[in-house]
């Protein structure tokens, strides 16, 4: 009986033909409007060429020199420290954590966990982070997220400086575009008085999906920004379509998308497979789970992720700690669950959005998700600049504590590739 029922789930070829008919119909305005936005930036080949040129270090350094010349010396300092191998190696780090116990141990590199911190808001935080890593023989994460206003960071030089720095370090970097729903795109939503309106997602209503696409292509071709957050089912589809055309963008699904069960993940990955390239790749490289999911959801999802050929393509991104304020009920700490799952579910990113619970509750200004949406000028004028930098440092400490926990259990991690994995 089960086999008979399962057989009914098969998708007939005529259903796929109907989908292709919509995609290829020149009268379908949604597809024509999508293609028109892409055409503004050139052919896929031209767009990718602009991206590669924009991502070159010399190009980024020139922009930094024009907009924030005082950052140039820090970028050169970072290159010098990388080249002289000033940072701890993975082998040295493991010995520091385990001592003589490290001898003869084998680490599970196949399921290495990517160390991730959010959010890297300002370039001036990078040098203190690296100086402390050198001094304390700790790790710089292999992945960072930024949630700052893009236009603001473009103008003051932080954007090109951070892109350059992350390339120097060998860490991946995900930006958050300004068309993310908090830009006033839905005129009927405000604060708590309209909270029920958010249940459908603040999203990118009406024309804002195409505005998101246009903004993405702007930063892709002018600053080499390749990875962005994706919050909305419509912009996820646009990302799939753009990649299918041949534009080498990538994106990760944000925690704000609310993926909280394996069937939600299956739905998204089926769409990813539908629009994947002939080489099996997809622009969906990160899947950030809702804070409510458990290890069983990741285990179940890992099964069909592998069956679809995405085990090495789609990273499962999971919050280990969260900002103390404005996003979850505290205390929130998933480190023990990470250690339990990391030995058998591959390609996980351990995201540290807050400091450890024991630290956060002592801070005069604990981490707050709402700080991500503040203007830099207001942060400085309020006197919170040092507080926010301290919050960032606390997140780095939490990330290192996760690396230590993984190491003690014979598990591997991915830190900044060009700094630590010599």
HELIX and SHEET records of a PDB file:
HELIX    1   1 UNK A    2  UNK A    7  1                                   6    
HELIX    2   2 UNK A   13  UNK A   24  1                                  12    
HELIX    3   3 UNK A   29  UNK A   41  1                                  13    
HELIX    4   4 UNK A   44  UNK A   55  1                                  12    
HELIX    5   5 UNK A   57  UNK A   67  1                                  11    
HELIX    6   6 UNK A   69  UNK A   71  5                                   3    
HELIX    7   7 UNK A   72  UNK A   83  1                                  12    
HELIX    8   8 UNK A   90  UNK A   98  1                                   9    
HELIX    9   9 UNK A   99  UNK A  102  5                                   4    
HELIX   10  10 UNK A  124  UNK A  136  1                                  13    
HELIX   11  11 UNK A  150  UNK A  155  1                                   6    
HELIX   12  12 UNK A  158  UNK A  169  1                                  12    
HELIX   13  13 UNK A  192  UNK A  200  5                                   9    
HELIX   14  14 UNK A  208  UNK A  222  1                                  15    
HELIX   15  15 UNK A  233  UNK A  245  1                                  13    
HELIX   16  16 UNK A  255  UNK A  257  5                                   3    
HELIX   17  17 UNK A  262  UNK A  274  1                                  13    
HELIX   18  18 UNK A  295  UNK A  307  1                                  13    
HELIX   19  19 UNK A  335  UNK A  341  1                                   7    
HELIX   20  20 UNK A  357  UNK A  360  1                                   4    
HELIX   21  21 UNK A  369  UNK A  373  5                                   5    
HELIX   22  22 UNK A  376  UNK A  382  1                                   7    
HELIX   23  23 UNK A  385  UNK A  408  1                                  24    
HELIX   24  24 UNK A  417  UNK A  420  1                                   4    
SHEET    1   A 8 UNK A 172  UNK A 174  0                                        
SHEET    2   A 8 UNK A 143  UNK A 145  1                                        
SHEET    3   A 8 UNK A 108  UNK A 118  1                                        
SHEET    4   A 8 UNK A 348  UNK A 352  1                                        
SHEET    5   A 8 UNK A 315  UNK A 321  1                                        
SHEET    6   A 8 UNK A 284  UNK A 288  1                                        
SHEET    7   A 8 UNK A 250  UNK A 253  1                                        
SHEET    8   A 8 UNK A 227  UNK A 230  1                                        
SHEET    1   B 4 UNK A 172  UNK A 174  0                                        
SHEET    2   B 4 UNK A 143  UNK A 145  1                                        
SHEET    3   B 4 UNK A 108  UNK A 118  1                                        
SHEET    4   B 4 UNK A 411  UNK A 414  1                                        
END                                                                             
